[in-house]
């Protein structure tokens, strides 16, 4: 598959850049970004804790959606 990342406050598919297999991205704390995949994709995340996810639009947070 393909992993695509973009920087900014809002999802903008035209601003995304595909990351080649084996590549990586480094971002300072608080960097606003978005990502998506094309096809079945394995993504490995590393970080020095503590860390978490903050959704720019809280309505996008799947943890706050009712379970089906």
Secondary structure, DSSP 4 states (H G I P E B T S, - for coil): -EEEEEESSS--GGG-EEEPTT------TT--EEEEEESS--------SS-----SSGGG-GGGSPP-
